C-alpha cells in the first residue's frame, strides 16, 4: 500500500561511466536542459550548478539541479572515476529509455545502470 496513492510519483536513478574528456558547467547545463526538454518538464527556477571541489577531500566533480513544476532532476559527477549519477523525480510519467538514449549521446557513456522506481 502506497502513501497518498492519488499522487502519481516516479523516480529513476541512472549511473554510468562517461567517455567525454571532461564534464564542466556547460555540460551539466546541457544535460539538465536536454532532460527537461526530452521529458517535457516545466522549469520553475534557475538551474543550480555546484561543485564540492573547494571543500571536499573525498569528492571532486561538478553537479547541478533543475527544479520542475513536475518535481526535479539532479546530476552528480566524480571526475577521477568519470562516474555520473542522474536522479529524476516526477509526478508525471516518463520513459527512462528516453533519458538513457540522450545521456549516451551527450556523454558518450561507456557503461550504464539504472533503476526505475514507480510508485503504484
N, C-alpha and C positions, 0 to 999 in steps of 0.2 A: 504494500500500500504506500503510495507516494503522498507526501505533504502537498497540499494545495493542488490537486490534480487538474483543476480548471486552468492552471497556468502552464502552458507548454514550455519546457526547458530542454535544451540540447547543449551538450558540451563535447568538445573534441580536443584532444591533445596530440599534436604531431611533432615528432622529433626526428632529426636526421643529421647527417654529416654533409656539409656543403662543399662544393667544388670550386666556387669562385675564389679569387685570391683573398678578398677582404670584404667584410661586411662593415659598412660605415653608416653615418647618419642618412645619407641619400638612399642606401639600400634598404634600411629599416623603414624609411618613409614610403618607398616604393612598394615593399611587401605589404605593409598595412593598408595602403591605398588600393592596391590590387585586390586584397581580401575583401575590403569594403565593397568595391565595385563587383567583384565576382559573385558575392553572396547577396548583393542588392540591399546592403545595410545603409542606415541613415546616420552619418556622423553628427554628434551633438556637442562636441568640444574639439578644441585644437588637439592635434596629435602630440603626444608626450614622448620625447626621446630622452633616454637616460643611460648612464654608464657608471658602474661601480669602480672604474679604474683608479680613481684618486683616493678611494678609501678602503679598498679591499686588497688583501694579500692573496686571497684564495681565488677570486673570480675576476677575469679580465674579458671584457666584451662590451657590447652595446645592446640596448633593447629599446622597446617602445610599447606604447599602449594607445589604442584608439577606442574611445567610448562611442557606442552606438545607441540610438533610441531603442534598438532591439537587444542591447546589452554591451558586449565589447570583445576586443581581441588584443592579446599581448604576444610580443615576440621577445625572446631572450637568446643571447648568443654567448658562446665561450670561444674566444679567439684561438687559444693554443690547441684545442681539440677540434676546432672547426665544427662544433656542435651547435644546433639551434633547436629551440622549442617554441612552437606556436600553440597558444591556447585560445580557443574560441568558446564563447558562451553566448547563447542566443535564446530568445523567446520566440523566434521564428525558425521554422525548419530549414536546414541547409544540407547540402551534399558534400561530405568530406572529400570525396573523389575530386571534386572541382578544385578544392584548396590544394590538394596534393599535386595535381597536374600543374597548377600555376607556380607552386613552390619549386617543383622540378625545373621549370623553365627559368625562373628568376635566379635560383641559387645553384643550379647545376648539381642537384642533390646526388650524392654517391650511394647512400642507403637511407631508408626511411622506415619508421614505425609509427603507428597511430592507434588511438583508441577513440571510438565514437561512443559517447555516453548519453543516449537518450533517456529521458525520464518519462515513464508511462503514466 
